[in-house]
Amino acid sequence: RRVLALALALVACVASGGASFGHVVELTDANFDGEVGKGPTLVVVSADWCTHCKALAPTWQTLATTLAGETVVARVNGPKHKALLKRLGVTAYPTILYLRDGSMREYAGGKRTVDALVAFTRGGWRDTTPVPWYAAPNGLVGTITGALFRVPAAAETIYKNIKKQHNLSDVTILFIALSVPVAAGVLAVAAADVYVTRTAMHAGSMRRQREASSFGGGGPQHGHAHRD
């Protein structure tokens, strides 16, 4: 029986699209679009120091089991993933969000019980007004905005790695960071200058050839007079 139950659980997991169903998924800047794209997603945005967030953790785990195969139950560590936090537009912990079909709704039902949240996920969300389309993190605009939000975070990560691995000072790192675009700009200008110069030289050469051809073939014709 245990083997049969394990086999059925495995089949259900595969049929539902992978390991996202059945346990709480940790959403990050990197996997957000992929996980949310798998289907309806119930997300809690929390922080490790938040007392209410800690109290909600067991409920969230139960929801992941109860809604397995229906909804992705996920968590976002707000302080750890600041770019994603901005993308979601969250300013308080905990915040519960429901993402579906390119729209996002915030749960404001008051009760944070398993029954209340299951009811919200299974249809209650329809009674909640979604955020404007341009603010939905799982829409087209949200995807583009998310990419822009990731740029500073990526730059900060690169900075920390360079400083840690190469033990460089902030001044040296700043110099390198400024030198790269400057060098790229100089190379671009040089390439453009070479292209323009060669184009001008080629055009001048073609013009001189046409002029030489015109003078060579357009002069007076000399011949012998014909006498009867």
Secondary structure, DSSP 8 states (H G I E B T S, - for coil): -HHHHHHHHHHHHHHTTSTTSSS-EEE-TTTHHHHHTTS-EEEEEE-TT-HHHHHHHHHHHHHHHHTTTT-EEEEEETTT-HHHHHHHT--SSSEEEEEETTEEEE---S--SHHHHHHHHTTGGGGS----GGG-TTSHHHHHHHHHHHHHHHHHHHHHHHHHHH---HHHHHHHHHHHHHHHHHHHHHHHHHHHHHHHHHHHHHHHHHHHHHHHHSS---------
